[in-house]
Each structure stands twice: as C-alpha cells, then as structure tokens.
Amino acid sequence: MPKMNKSWFTLTNQGEEQPVKVWIHGDIGSYDIEAIDLVRALQAVGSQDAEFRIQSYGGSVYEGLAMYNAIKAHKGKTVGVVDGLVASISSYFLMACDVVKMPENAKLMIHNPSIGAWGGEDELDSALTQLKNAKQTIADAYVERCGKPLDDVLAAMAKETWFTAQEALEFGLIDEVVDPVDLSNSLKNVSLDDLQAKAFKHPPEDLLNQLESPISEPKPEPSTSKTEPQPLAASAAGSELSQQVSDDMPKPLDNDTLQNAVKKENARQSAIRALCAQHKVSDELRDDMLNDMDCSEEKASLKILQNLGTLSAQGSEPSGQGRDPQGNGGDQASSGPTNTHIHVDNGNTTKDALQNALNSRCGTENVDKDNPYRMKTLLDMAEILVGKDAKFCSNKNELVARAFNSGDFADIITEGVRTVMRDEAKVRAPLWRELANTENLPNFKETDLVLINDAPDLMAVSEDGEYKAATIKGSGEKIQLATFGREIAFTRQAIINDEIALISKIPRKFMQSAYRLSDKLMFNAILSGQMGDGKSVYIPGTSTKWGNLKTGITKGDYQDLIMALHKSFATATSSGGDALDLRGEVLLANPDHASYLEAVLNTASKPDTFNPAYKKFQKVIETARMAEVNGAIALTGKHFDSVVMAFLDGEQDPWLETGDGWSSDGAKFRITYDLASKMVDRRGISKVTFA
C-alpha cells in the first residue's frame, strides 16, 4: 500500500506580479486531499498567471477530471512543468495548461484508465460505462493537445507509452524541452513495490534503475486492514477489468461508496445536464446542482421536480440557458462557471446568453446575473457555438473558421455591432436633428422637391358647396442622394486575439464620424450652397426688395445684428405677396460671438436701457463650423422648410451590411450612410455680419 502523503498539493502566491506556484507532487486524490482544494485555491487568486509543477504517478480518475477543468477554466496564463515523472491521470490534467515544459531527462506516460468496482451486474455495467467515458474524455484531451488522429492516441494509450521529453515534443504533447533536472528528490520516496503497485505494464529500465530495490514479482494479498477505503486509482494500464487487480486496488466497495466515486466524475454531471436540458431548468439551479458534490442524479431529479412544482404553482414557464441535451461533458477546451466539462447546444437560449455576454463587454447592456458566459472571450464564444465538433479542430484558426460558418456566431457578432451603433445613436445626436427637416427618397435619382411653404390661400366656398382645386407647384429645388461608408474587417486573427474593440469601439467611432459628416453636409448647404434659381442662398435686400443678407453692422453691436436677423424673417412674404410672419428660433455663431449673442438675448430691458433684441431668438448654437462667419446665421423653426436632410427610404442613421456575407475567413462589415442636404427656401434663413 502506498505511503500516506497528505501534502501532494501546495500553492504559493508571491504577489500579483508573479505567477502563482502550484506544486502537485504525489498520488492524485490521496487520502483527505481532494481536487476541490485546487479549484478553491485557483478561484481565490482570480486571473493571476499560474505555474504547475507536477510529479505524479497518477491517482483518482475523478479527481484528475476535476483538476483538468479547474486548470482549463483558470483565467490567467497556465504553464505546466514536468518535475520528473508525470504518468496516468496526471499527464491528462497536464494537458489543460496553456504551455507545457518538460526537462530533457523527465518521463511522461499515457495509458488507459482503470477503476475498481464491486457489486452486481448493474453496478459493474455502470462502472464499465464510466470507465469508457473517462477513457474517451482523456483521449480527447491528448488529441486536442497534439493534433494527431484519435486512433493514434488510443493506440498509444492502449500499449502504455512512456515518452522521453524529445519524444513527447515530437508527438505534440508538450511545447518545450528544457534543461535536465536532478530526479533524486522526485524518486526518493518511491520504492519498487510502490511502482509495481501501480500495475504499470512496462516502466522503462532507466526509471527502474533509479529505484531502491531490485524488481520482484508482485505478491498481492487480501487486505485485512480496517482503514478507510482509498479513492479509486487511475493508474493501471489495461482496459479490461480483469487486468486491473494490483496491490493498490481498493477493497470491495458497496453501492454507496461506489456512488460517492461516480458522482465526482463527468457521468454525474452529464446526467444532471441532460435532466436540466430535458426539463428546461434555469442555469442557476443547474449550476447549484453541478457544484454540489453530494448531489447525485436522483437528488437532482427530486430538486428539478420540486422546482417544476414551484413554477407551476406560480404560473411560470421553465426556461434555461446553456443546456446540453446530448449529455456530453467532454468539450475539453471549454471553461465555465463550474469545475466541469461544459458542452452546450446552439439553441436560442445559449445564443441569447452569449449575445447578452458580448453586449455587456461592449458596454451596451448589463450582464444577466445568472449568465454563465459573462466575460467570455470571442474565442471562447466561437468554441461554445461550434460545440462538440470543437474537439475535432486541429488549431484555433480551424475552430474560428468553423464558427464563422455557423450562423449563430456570425449573428452574435453582427448584432453586437448593431447594438453598439444603436447605443451611440442614443448617446450622441447630430446637430441637423435640431435644424433641418427630412425627406425620404426611394432611390438615388435626382429628385424635385415639392414644398408647401407657399400653399395657396383658402378660398370662399360657394353656396352649392363647391371647392376650388389648387395646385402645389414644385419648388424648383432638386436633390440627389450620395453614399458614404467605412469598412471593418473581422478576421480569424481578430477573434483569436479577442479584439473586442472592433465591436465595442470602432462602430461607435464610425457612428460619430457619420454624424459629423451629416452635419458637415448640412453646413455646406447653409454656408455655400446654391438655390435652384442659380443664385446664392443669401441675397442682399434693398429698400423695395426683400433680402436675407446684411453686412456692415458696427463691430460689437450684437443688439443691432440680432434685430437685422429678426427683421429678415418678419418682412418675408409669400409668392403672392402675403406676409408669412416668420419668427426666428435659432442663431448659429462661432465661439467668438456665441456668448455675446446669448447674453444680449437674455438681458431684459431696464427703465433706462431698452433692449429690443430680448428673447427674439430661443437658442444660440455655438459651433466651429461657423468659424468663417464674422457674425451670425439665423433659422426659423422646423415648421418652415428651410434646410432639408434627405435619406434613402427614411433611414436617418448609418446602417450595417456584411459585404459579401460571412465565410470561413470572416466578414467585412460596411457602415453605410445614404444622405444629402439642400437649402430649399432662403426665406427661412438669414445671415448678418459685422463690418
């Protein structure tokens, strides 16, 4: 029986700037030490980088499965270092590290897992099922790391393959061979009897030669010890139960003890996931049951029934997210809210939860409190949506290519961009919304604008009730749309590098740019546009003729300037000569004049000082676009068509299209704006400047 070792797991934290050091030396799951200790320790250090130094002959399959998931789910960078020998289940969870290093003289061994079982036919069938599931899960991790076909990996496991560092590098199980290390400390507590108790088929001679006593035939004897049974070992080499007997085999287990072992591995969690998917259980209840190591499948069923009863009494419908109707727990590269293998389907609930998680990263909505995908990277999301096929991808590029070709991932990215654009539209409105009326145009052809500023007067209705027809004539002003846009490329590299700014910031900047463009077009029309009669927007008046341009106001006389602008509107007439009685509402001025104009407008008359300009205009808009105007421009309210913004089909905001659509290489997003601006009636605008 192996020597008791209660210190196989040690963690040292030397501060946030240094990676956490984790030593895993000894049998995995030995005695009162469980993988949950590692899970809690990694959760406590948050996203710090971690270095795992591993020296182990193996141990409990179930503890190893949990440790794999704990390392895989860790948010910081993880580096695994072989401290001498890594065998059996310890070589499996080593695969969860981002980078694996191995000294030149170290050993790494992979083989088929084994378990011990006791009971009737049903109990043995159940144990065999768990063994097959564990074997597949472990093999999938090796395949993901090395990229070799599954059959090649299964063959290497079946024959118990011992790798040198160079062989492991060539096979693809490690990333780097480092300088040799002194193995005496790693092997000093291991005897030949201990090694033989592991039931290894053919440990290498150079390893045996470093041990203390010569090889002897194993002499298993029935154990009469009354000590507490040990956790199930995962260190025998063969796949047949008849080959699993060794000195390290636990004594026969009753059903309760077997259940305590079974519940720690993926079958328990897969069964619970299947139940949750079947009954549409909420993520919160599902995760509670998965995190509760004492929650068996039967207890989960009871909890689900109780939950359904409560929902029924409340008249509510069950709903869930992140379900796994397949019952699979073997998506090795996924990480989630529990120390489990996560595998999700592509149902709407998963898609909605991922959309919520992405939008929260972009700052456009709050993440749901029970969302299991919060703060997932773009690569994580791609992997989740590829689902069980992710394990067949040889590298990240292939994974993202598959995700691009799945409609769900493309939809989530596209909607994320659109949500950012909609959010920016709420946050920052363009200036034209205050000043211009809008026209909806059906196409890009030059269009005659029909206005009603000069609608004919109403006529008397004769005694027989006859109404006279009136004709609304065209204004003579024409307008034609133009298209403006920018392009954003979403590539595989952008997803792998988690370039979230392509979604959260770039579309927002493009929206700001589009609104600046729309205001620029409007001010171009206001400042330098021409009317349909071939003349400038602003024409000087005479004593007998109306005009909307006056120059030569005494410098600094803002009162006189305001009154000149007001008079332009007050004296405007219809085409028939009737007074329009227009009132100005907005003054446009550059920063040199805006404050003075505002002060004059808001200064009431006093007994000794009369201010005729008081409240003649409602608002002053300060803008640098008026930098060349040494005075001010005034506009009437939007009830009178003066300046018009035209849009294709009434789409007043920039819109998004995905170019030629999504392909395995990604997509090109085009933010497009179809618009034009035109001055249509000079009577609604006036310009006055200082001398």
Secondary structure, 3 states (H helix, E strand, C coil): CCCCCCCCEEEECCCCCCCEEEEEECCECCCCCCHHHHHHHHHHCCCCCEEEEEEECCECHHHHHHHHHHHHHCCCCEEEEEEEEEECHHHHHHCCCCEEEEECCCEEEECCCCCCCCCCHHHHHHHHHHHHHHHHHHHHHHHHHHCCCHHHHHHHHHCCEEECHHHHHHHCCCCEEECCCCCHHHHCCCCHHHHHHCCCCCCCHHHHCCCCCCCCCCCCCCCCCCCCCCCCCCCCCCCCHHHCCCCCCCCCCCHHHHHHHHCCCHHHHHHHHHHHHHCCCCHHHHHHHHHCCCCCHHHHHHHHHHHHHHHHHHCCCCCCCCCCCCCCCCCCCCCCCCCCCCCCCCCHHHHHHHHHHHHHHCCCCCCCCCCCCCCCCHHHHHHHHHHHHHHHCCCHHHHHHHHHHCHHHHHHHHHHHHHHHHHHHHHCCCCHHHHCEEEEECCCCCEECCCCCCCCCCCCCCCCCCCCCCCCCCCCCEECCEEEEEEEEEEHHHHHCCCCHHHHCHHHHHHHHHHHHHHHHHHHHHHHCECCCCCECCCECCCCCCCCEEEEECCCCHHHHHHHHHHHHHCCECCCCCECCCCEEEEEECHHHHHHHHHHHCCCCECCECCCCCCCCCEEEECHHHCCCCEEEEEECCCCCCEEEEEECCCCCCEEECCCCCECCEEEEEEEEEEEEEECCHHHEEEEEEC
